[in-house]
Amino acid sequence: MVLDEPKDNDAQVEIEGLTYLIDKGLSERAGTVKVDFVDNGWQQGFTLASEKPLSSGPMTCGDGSCSC
């Protein structure tokens, strides 16, 4: 998950005034993607979950990095 400028191969989705970009090919493979923020004390950051998971678990992103 990064801040980026739109590219020709990006799909744009606007939700509650925020614009999200996702590569069109990845969007087709992943389906609907849910972005959430978790803060449970020892773990804090964004989570990404897709309708069609591409890995064995959710990705957790914080401090500019993502892990699966």
C-alpha distances in whole Angstrom, upper triangle without the diagonal:
4,7,9,13,14,15,18,16,14,15,14,15,16,17,19,18,14,13,10,10,10,12,15,16,13,14,17,17,15,17,16,12,12,10,12,13,15,17,20,22,21,17,15,11,9,10,9,12,14,17,18,16,15,15,18,16,13,10,10,7,9,10,7,7,7,10,12
4,6,10,12,13,17,16,13,15,14,15,16,17,19,18,14,13,10,10,11,12,16,17,15,16,19,19,17,19,18,15,15,13,15,15,17,20,23,24,23,19,17,13,11,13,13,16,17,21,21,20,18,19,22,20,17,13,13,10,11,11,7,9,10,13,16
4,7,10,12,16,16,13,15,13,14,15,16,17,16,12,11,9,9,11,13,17,19,17,17,21,21,20,21,20,17,17,14,16,16,19,21,24,25,25,22,19,15,13,16,15,18,19,23,23,22,21,22,25,23,20,17,16,13,13,13,10,12,13,17,19
4,7,9,13,13,11,13,12,14,15,17,19,17,13,11,10,8,10,11,15,17,16,16,20,21,20,21,20,18,18,16,19,19,22,25,28,29,28,25,22,19,17,18,17,20,20,23,24,23,22,23,26,25,22,19,19,16,16,16,13,14,15,19,21
4,6,10,11,10,12,11,13,14,17,19,16,13,11,10,8,11,12,15,17,17,17,20,22,21,22,21,19,20,19,21,22,26,28,31,32,32,29,26,22,20,21,20,22,22,25,25,25,24,26,29,28,25,22,22,19,20,20,16,18,19,23,24
4,7,8,6,8,8,11,13,16,18,16,13,10,9,7,9,10,12,14,15,15,17,19,19,19,19,18,20,18,22,23,27,29,32,34,34,30,27,24,21,22,20,22,21,23,24,24,23,25,29,27,25,22,23,21,22,22,19,20,20,23,25
4,5,5,9,10,13,16,19,22,20,17,13,12,9,10,8,10,13,14,14,16,18,19,19,20,19,21,20,24,26,29,32,35,36,36,32,29,26,23,23,21,23,22,24,24,24,22,25,28,28,26,23,24,22,24,24,20,21,21,24,25
4,6,8,10,14,17,20,23,21,19,15,14,11,11,9,9,12,14,14,15,18,19,19,20,20,23,22,26,28,31,34,37,39,39,35,32,29,26,26,23,24,22,24,24,25,23,26,30,29,27,25,27,25,27,27,24,24,24,26,27
4,7,10,13,17,20,23,22,19,15,13,10,8,6,6,8,10,11,12,14,15,16,17,17,20,20,24,26,29,33,35,37,37,33,31,27,24,23,20,21,19,21,20,21,19,22,26,26,24,22,24,23,25,26,23,23,22,24,24
4,6,10,13,16,19,18,15,12,9,6,5,4,5,9,9,9,11,14,14,14,15,14,17,17,21,23,26,29,32,34,34,30,28,24,21,20,17,19,17,19,19,19,18,21,25,24,22,20,22,20,23,24,20,21,20,22,22
4,7,10,13,17,16,14,10,8,6,5,6,5,9,10,8,10,13,13,12,12,12,15,16,19,22,25,29,31,34,34,30,27,24,20,20,17,17,15,17,17,19,18,21,25,24,22,20,22,21,23,25,22,22,21,23,23
4,7,10,13,12,10,7,6,5,7,9,9,13,13,10,13,16,15,14,13,13,14,14,18,20,24,27,30,32,33,29,26,22,19,19,17,18,16,18,19,20,20,23,26,25,22,21,22,20,22,24,21,22,21,23,24
4,7,10,10,8,6,5,7,8,11,11,15,14,11,14,16,15,13,11,11,12,12,15,18,22,25,28,31,31,27,25,21,18,18,15,16,15,16,18,19,20,23,25,24,21,20,21,20,22,23,21,22,21,23,23
4,7,6,5,4,6,9,11,15,15,18,17,15,18,20,18,16,14,13,13,13,15,18,21,24,27,30,31,27,24,21,18,18,17,18,17,18,21,22,23,25,28,26,22,21,22,20,22,24,22,23,22,25,25
4,5,5,6,8,11,13,17,17,20,19,16,19,21,18,16,13,12,11,11,13,15,19,22,25,27,29,25,22,19,16,17,15,16,17,18,21,22,23,25,27,25,21,21,21,20,21,23,22,23,22,24,25
4,6,8,11,14,17,20,21,24,23,20,23,25,22,20,17,15,14,13,14,15,19,21,24,27,28,25,22,20,17,18,18,19,19,21,24,25,26,28,30,27,23,23,22,21,22,23,23,24,24,26,27
4,7,10,13,16,20,21,24,23,20,23,25,23,21,18,17,16,15,16,17,21,23,26,28,30,27,23,21,18,20,19,21,21,23,26,26,28,29,31,29,25,24,23,21,22,23,22,24,24,27,28
4,6,10,13,17,18,21,20,18,21,23,20,19,17,15,14,12,13,15,19,21,24,26,28,24,21,18,15,17,16,18,19,21,23,24,24,26,28,26,22,21,20,18,19,20,18,20,20,23,24
4,7,10,13,15,18,17,15,18,20,18,17,15,14,14,12,15,16,20,23,26,28,29,26,22,19,16,17,16,18,18,20,22,22,23,25,27,25,22,20,20,18,19,20,18,20,20,23,24
4,7,10,12,15,13,12,15,17,15,14,12,11,11,10,13,15,19,22,25,27,27,24,21,17,14,14,13,15,14,17,18,19,19,21,24,22,19,17,17,15,17,19,16,17,17,20,20
4,7,9,12,11,10,13,15,13,14,13,11,13,12,15,17,21,24,27,29,29,25,23,19,16,16,13,15,15,17,18,18,18,20,23,22,19,17,18,16,18,19,16,17,16,19,20
4,6,8,7,6,10,11,10,11,11,9,12,12,16,18,21,24,27,29,29,25,23,19,16,15,12,13,12,14,15,15,14,17,20,19,17,15,17,16,18,20,17,17,15,18,18
4,6,5,6,9,10,10,12,13,12,15,15,19,21,24,27,30,32,31,28,26,22,19,18,15,16,14,16,15,16,14,17,21,20,18,17,19,18,21,22,19,18,17,19,19
4,5,5,6,9,10,10,12,12,16,17,21,24,26,30,32,35,34,30,28,25,21,20,17,17,14,15,15,16,15,18,22,22,20,19,22,21,24,26,22,22,20,22,21
4,5,5,6,9,10,13,13,17,18,22,25,27,31,33,35,34,30,29,25,22,20,17,17,14,15,13,14,13,16,20,20,19,18,21,21,24,26,23,22,20,21,20
4,5,5,6,8,11,10,14,15,19,21,24,27,29,31,30,27,25,22,19,17,13,13,11,12,11,11,9,13,16,17,16,15,18,18,21,23,20,19,16,17,16
4,5,5,6,7,8,12,14,17,20,23,27,29,31,31,27,25,22,18,16,13,12,9,10,10,11,11,14,18,18,16,15,18,18,22,24,21,20,18,19,18
4,6,6,9,11,14,17,20,24,26,30,31,34,33,30,28,25,22,19,16,14,11,10,9,12,11,15,18,19,18,18,21,22,25,27,25,23,21,21,20
4,6,9,11,14,16,20,23,25,28,30,33,32,28,27,24,21,18,14,13,9,9,7,9,8,12,15,16,15,16,19,20,24,26,24,22,19,19,17
4,6,7,10,13,16,19,21,25,26,29,28,25,24,21,17,14,11,9,6,6,5,6,7,10,13,13,12,13,16,17,21,24,21,20,17,17,15
4,6,10,13,16,20,22,26,27,30,30,26,25,22,18,16,12,10,6,5,6,9,10,13,16,16,14,15,18,19,23,26,24,22,19,20,18
4,7,10,13,17,19,23,25,28,28,24,23,20,16,14,10,8,6,5,8,10,12,15,17,16,14,15,17,18,21,24,22,22,19,19,18
4,7,10,13,16,20,22,25,24,21,19,16,12,10,7,6,4,6,9,9,11,13,15,14,11,11,13,14,17,20,19,18,15,16,15
4,6,10,13,16,18,22,22,18,16,14,10,8,6,5,6,8,11,11,13,15,16,14,10,11,12,13,16,19,18,17,15,16,15
4,7,10,14,16,19,19,16,13,10,7,6,5,7,9,12,14,13,15,16,17,14,11,10,10,10,12,16,15,15,13,14,14
4,7,10,13,16,16,13,11,8,6,5,7,8,11,14,17,16,17,17,18,15,11,11,10,10,12,15,15,15,13,15,15
4,7,10,12,13,10,7,6,4,6,9,11,15,18,20,18,20,19,20,16,12,11,9,9,9,12,13,14,13,14,15
4,6,9,10,7,5,6,6,7,11,13,16,19,21,19,21,19,19,15,12,12,9,10,10,13,15,15,14,14,15
4,6,8,6,4,7,9,10,14,16,20,23,25,22,24,22,22,18,15,15,11,12,11,13,16,16,15,16,17
4,6,6,6,10,12,12,16,18,21,24,26,23,25,23,22,18,16,16,13,14,13,16,18,18,17,17,18
4,6,7,11,14,15,19,21,24,27,29,26,27,25,24,20,18,18,14,15,13,15,18,18,18,18,19
4,7,10,13,14,18,20,24,27,28,25,26,23,22,18,17,16,13,14,12,14,17,16,16,16,17
4,7,10,11,14,16,20,23,24,21,22,20,19,15,13,12,9,10,9,11,14,13,13,12,14
4,7,9,13,16,19,23,24,21,22,20,20,17,14,12,9,8,7,9,12,12,12,13,14
4,7,10,13,17,20,22,19,20,19,19,15,12,10,7,5,4,8,9,10,9,11,13
4,7,10,13,17,18,16,17,16,17,14,10,8,6,5,6,9,10,10,9,10,12
4,7,10,13,15,13,14,13,14,10,7,6,4,6,9,12,12,11,9,9,10
4,7,10,12,10,11,11,13,10,6,5,7,8,11,15,14,12,9,10,10
4,7,9,7,9,10,11,8,6,7,9,11,15,18,17,16,12,12,10
4,5,5,8,10,11,10,8,10,13,14,18,21,20,18,15,15,12
4,6,9,12,13,12,11,13,16,18,22,25,24,22,18,18,16
4,6,9,11,11,11,13,17,19,22,26,24,22,18,17,15
4,6,7,8,8,10,14,16,20,23,22,19,15,14,11
4,7,8,9,10,14,16,19,22,20,18,14,13,10
4,6,7,8,12,15,18,21,20,16,13,11,7
4,7,9,13,16,19,22,21,18,14,12,8
4,7,9,13,16,19,19,16,12,10,6
4,6,10,13,17,16,14,10,8,6
4,6,10,13,13,10,6,5,4
4,7,10,10,8,6,5,6
4,7,7,5,4,6,9
4,5,6,7,9,12
4,6,9,11,15
4,7,10,14
4,7,10
4,7
4
